Amino acid sequence: MRIVVDASVCTGHGRCYSLAPEIFVGDDDGYCASVDVDVPSGLEAQALKGVRNCPERAIRLIDD
Ligand code: SF4
């Protein structure tokens, strides 16, 4: 499982890294700095939580 964040859509709400801190990291301005992450085994639920709670729908989940 992989997640990809569209930085052009992210507005820096910070919900992803607040709710799923083991997957997402914020930058100094509050935007999501994790643009392409391989989700470690066991953290799929946390990744999904981040995806579902992004108000801008900037995060895409890729199931490979
Ligand atoms: S929740 Fe969405 S809009 Fe907010 S920082 Fe994360 S990716 Fe960006």
Backbone and ligand atoms as CSV (ligand in chain L), in Angstrom:
chain,resi,resn,atom,element,x,y,z
A,1,MET,N,N,0.845,-1.193,0.000
A,1,MET,CA,C,0.000,0.000,0.000
A,1,MET,C,C,0.884,1.249,0.000
A,2,ARG,N,N,0.465,2.237,-0.790
A,2,ARG,CA,C,1.241,3.462,-0.913
A,2,ARG,C,C,0.301,4.657,-0.813
A,3,ILE,N,N,0.774,5.762,-0.293
A,3,ILE,CA,C,-0.045,6.961,-0.329
A,3,ILE,C,C,0.717,8.060,-1.058
A,4,VAL,N,N,-0.040,8.835,-1.813
A,4,VAL,CA,C,0.534,9.934,-2.573
A,4,VAL,C,C,-0.272,11.186,-2.248
A,5,VAL,N,N,0.441,12.249,-1.918
A,5,VAL,CA,C,-0.216,13.516,-1.587
A,5,VAL,C,C,0.025,14.514,-2.716
A,6,ASP,N,N,-1.060,15.099,-3.184
A,6,ASP,CA,C,-0.970,16.131,-4.217
A,6,ASP,C,C,-0.702,17.470,-3.523
A,7,ALA,N,N,0.548,17.889,-3.549
A,7,ALA,CA,C,0.955,19.108,-2.827
A,7,ALA,C,C,0.256,20.353,-3.366
A,8,SER,N,N,-0.202,20.315,-4.601
A,8,SER,CA,C,-0.864,21.491,-5.174
A,8,SER,C,C,-2.275,21.662,-4.617
A,9,VAL,N,N,-2.796,20.615,-3.983
A,9,VAL,CA,C,-4.151,20.651,-3.421
A,9,VAL,C,C,-4.122,20.828,-1.898
A,10,CYS,N,N,-3.035,20.407,-1.269
A,10,CYS,CA,C,-2.899,20.495,0.192
A,10,CYS,C,C,-2.944,21.954,0.629
A,11,THR,N,N,-3.790,22.238,1.617
A,11,THR,CA,C,-3.882,23.604,2.129
A,11,THR,C,C,-3.365,23.718,3.565
A,12,GLY,N,N,-2.806,22.617,4.081
A,12,GLY,CA,C,-2.127,22.688,5.366
A,12,GLY,C,C,-3.015,22.625,6.594
A,13,HIS,N,N,-4.135,21.931,6.491
A,13,HIS,CA,C,-4.990,21.775,7.675
A,13,HIS,C,C,-4.296,20.978,8.778
A,14,GLY,N,N,-3.435,20.081,8.371
A,14,GLY,CA,C,-2.694,19.292,9.360
A,14,GLY,C,C,-3.426,18.107,9.935
A,15,ARG,N,N,-4.559,17.781,9.379
A,15,ARG,CA,C,-5.315,16.663,9.961
A,15,ARG,C,C,-4.610,15.331,9.717
A,16,CYS,N,N,-3.970,15.214,8.574
A,16,CYS,CA,C,-3.311,13.937,8.261
A,16,CYS,C,C,-2.234,13.600,9.280
A,17,TYR,N,N,-1.318,14.528,9.526
A,17,TYR,CA,C,-0.222,14.186,10.457
A,17,TYR,C,C,-0.643,14.256,11.912
A,18,SER,N,N,-1.776,14.911,12.209
A,18,SER,CA,C,-2.292,14.864,13.580
A,18,SER,C,C,-2.929,13.512,13.878
A,19,LEU,N,N,-3.669,12.995,12.902
A,19,LEU,CA,C,-4.393,11.737,13.110
A,19,LEU,C,C,-3.546,10.507,12.786
A,20,ALA,N,N,-2.558,10.676,11.939
A,20,ALA,CA,C,-1.736,9.532,11.528
A,20,ALA,C,C,-0.257,9.934,11.537
A,21,PRO,N,N,0.269,10.208,12.726
A,21,PRO,CA,C,1.631,10.745,12.823
A,21,PRO,C,C,2.736,9.783,12.424
A,22,GLU,N,N,2.415,8.509,12.338
A,22,GLU,CA,C,3.460,7.557,11.924
A,22,GLU,C,C,3.552,7.451,10.400
A,23,ILE,N,N,2.618,8.088,9.710
A,23,ILE,CA,C,2.609,8.042,8.250
A,23,ILE,C,C,2.959,9.404,7.665
A,24,PHE,N,N,2.319,10.440,8.183
A,24,PHE,CA,C,2.450,11.777,7.600
A,24,PHE,C,C,3.311,12.692,8.473
A,25,VAL,N,N,4.026,13.561,7.800
A,25,VAL,CA,C,4.866,14.549,8.499
A,25,VAL,C,C,4.512,15.920,7.947
A,26,GLY,N,N,4.440,16.905,8.842
A,26,GLY,CA,C,4.164,18.262,8.392
A,26,GLY,C,C,5.445,19.039,8.173
A,27,ASP,N,N,5.390,20.022,7.292
A,27,ASP,CA,C,6.567,20.870,7.125
A,27,ASP,C,C,6.449,22.096,8.042
A,28,ASP,N,N,7.394,23.008,7.974
A,28,ASP,CA,C,7.416,24.161,8.882
A,28,ASP,C,C,6.211,25.081,8.705
A,29,ASP,N,N,5.572,25.023,7.555
A,29,ASP,CA,C,4.420,25.887,7.288
A,29,ASP,C,C,3.094,25.175,7.515
A,30,GLY,N,N,3.146,23.929,7.964
A,30,GLY,CA,C,1.925,23.194,8.253
A,30,GLY,C,C,1.410,22.329,7.122
A,31,TYR,N,N,2.089,22.379,5.984
A,31,TYR,CA,C,1.660,21.539,4.862
A,31,TYR,C,C,2.191,20.120,5.062
A,32,CYS,N,N,1.570,19.208,4.378
A,32,CYS,CA,C,2.019,17.822,4.465
A,32,CYS,C,C,3.307,17.654,3.655
A,33,ALA,N,N,4.351,17.159,4.308
A,33,ALA,CA,C,5.638,16.990,3.636
A,33,ALA,C,C,5.814,15.571,3.095
A,34,SER,N,N,4.865,14.704,3.380
A,34,SER,CA,C,4.969,13.315,2.936
A,34,SER,C,C,4.250,13.183,1.601
A,35,VAL,N,N,4.977,13.264,0.518
A,35,VAL,CA,C,4.310,13.258,-0.782
A,35,VAL,C,C,4.157,11.861,-1.374
A,36,ASP,N,N,5.024,10.957,-1.005
A,36,ASP,CA,C,4.954,9.602,-1.560
A,36,ASP,C,C,5.516,8.640,-0.513
A,37,VAL,N,N,4.632,7.869,0.097
A,37,VAL,CA,C,5.048,7.027,1.223
A,37,VAL,C,C,4.605,5.588,1.015
A,38,ASP,N,N,5.530,4.671,1.213
A,38,ASP,CA,C,5.174,3.258,1.281
A,38,ASP,C,C,4.686,3.000,2.697
A,39,VAL,N,N,3.460,2.569,2.831
A,39,VAL,CA,C,2.883,2.365,4.162
A,39,VAL,C,C,3.455,1.077,4.762
A,40,PRO,N,N,4.116,1.214,5.909
A,40,PRO,CA,C,4.666,0.012,6.547
A,40,PRO,C,C,3.551,-0.952,6.965
A,41,SER,N,N,3.880,-2.206,6.953
A,41,SER,CA,C,2.922,-3.224,7.366
A,41,SER,C,C,2.431,-2.949,8.793
A,42,GLY,N,N,1.145,-3.035,8.983
A,42,GLY,CA,C,0.563,-2.804,10.301
A,42,GLY,C,C,0.047,-1.382,10.495
A,43,LEU,N,N,0.405,-0.482,9.568
A,43,LEU,CA,C,-0.043,0.906,9.709
A,43,LEU,C,C,-1.091,1.285,8.659
A,44,GLU,N,N,-1.679,0.289,8.036
A,44,GLU,CA,C,-2.661,0.559,6.980
A,44,GLU,C,C,-3.874,1.328,7.505
A,45,ALA,N,N,-4.353,0.947,8.691
A,45,ALA,CA,C,-5.541,1.609,9.249
A,45,ALA,C,C,-5.254,3.080,9.530
A,46,GLN,N,N,-4.050,3.352,10.016
A,46,GLN,CA,C,-3.666,4.734,10.301
A,46,GLN,C,C,-3.579,5.536,8.985
A,47,ALA,N,N,-3.026,4.918,7.967
A,47,ALA,CA,C,-2.927,5.590,6.671
A,47,ALA,C,C,-4.321,5.921,6.133
A,48,LEU,N,N,-5.221,4.966,6.246
A,48,LEU,CA,C,-6.603,5.170,5.786
A,48,LEU,C,C,-7.289,6.301,6.530
A,49,LYS,N,N,-7.024,6.386,7.812
A,49,LYS,CA,C,-7.598,7.450,8.637
A,49,LYS,C,C,-7.142,8.806,8.107
A,50,GLY,N,N,-5.889,8.918,7.777
A,50,GLY,CA,C,-5.376,10.163,7.219
A,50,GLY,C,C,-6.017,10.496,5.889
A,51,VAL,N,N,-6.142,9.503,5.039
A,51,VAL,CA,C,-6.751,9.705,3.722
A,51,VAL,C,C,-8.182,10.197,3.867
A,52,ARG,N,N,-8.927,9.537,4.725
A,52,ARG,CA,C,-10.363,9.855,4.869
A,52,ARG,C,C,-10.610,11.201,5.538
A,53,ASN,N,N,-9.648,11.685,6.271
A,53,ASN,CA,C,-9.870,12.927,7.009
A,53,ASN,C,C,-9.241,14.156,6.376
A,54,CYS,N,N,-8.692,14.010,5.205
A,54,CYS,CA,C,-8.150,15.185,4.520
A,54,CYS,C,C,-9.305,15.969,3.899
A,55,PRO,N,N,-9.538,17.185,4.348
A,55,PRO,CA,C,-10.679,17.963,3.851
A,55,PRO,C,C,-10.557,18.334,2.373
A,56,GLU,N,N,-9.342,18.326,1.872
A,56,GLU,CA,C,-9.131,18.711,0.465
A,56,GLU,C,C,-9.082,17.506,-0.469
A,57,ARG,N,N,-9.181,16.335,0.086
A,57,ARG,CA,C,-9.038,15.095,-0.701
A,57,ARG,C,C,-7.724,15.109,-1.498
A,58,ALA,N,N,-6.680,15.536,-0.808
A,58,ALA,CA,C,-5.372,15.646,-1.454
A,58,ALA,C,C,-4.582,14.335,-1.415
A,59,ILE,N,N,-5.087,13.392,-0.608
A,59,ILE,CA,C,-4.317,12.160,-0.394
A,59,ILE,C,C,-4.962,10.993,-1.140
A,60,ARG,N,N,-4.137,10.326,-1.909
A,60,ARG,CA,C,-4.622,9.187,-2.687
A,60,ARG,C,C,-3.955,7.923,-2.163
A,61,LEU,N,N,-4.750,6.887,-2.071
A,61,LEU,CA,C,-4.250,5.597,-1.620
A,61,LEU,C,C,-4.066,4.706,-2.833
A,62,ILE,N,N,-2.900,4.087,-2.935
A,62,ILE,CA,C,-2.641,3.185,-4.051
A,62,ILE,C,C,-2.394,1.797,-3.482
A,63,ASP,N,N,-3.267,0.882,-3.831
A,63,ASP,CA,C,-3.147,-0.485,-3.351
A,63,ASP,C,C,-2.350,-1.276,-4.362
A,64,ASP,N,N,-1.124,-1.672,-4.016
A,64,ASP,CA,C,-0.340,-2.450,-5.000
A,64,ASP,C,C,-0.053,-3.851,-4.534
L,1,SF4,S1,S,-5.000,16.834,5.834
L,1,SF4,FE1,FE,-4.858,17.156,3.598
L,1,SF4,S2,S,-4.869,19.357,3.321
L,1,SF4,FE2,FE,-4.353,18.922,5.460
L,1,SF4,S3,S,-2.120,18.872,5.589
L,1,SF4,FE3,FE,-2.829,16.791,5.257
L,1,SF4,S4,S,-2.790,16.533,3.014
L,1,SF4,FE4,FE,-2.734,18.721,3.432
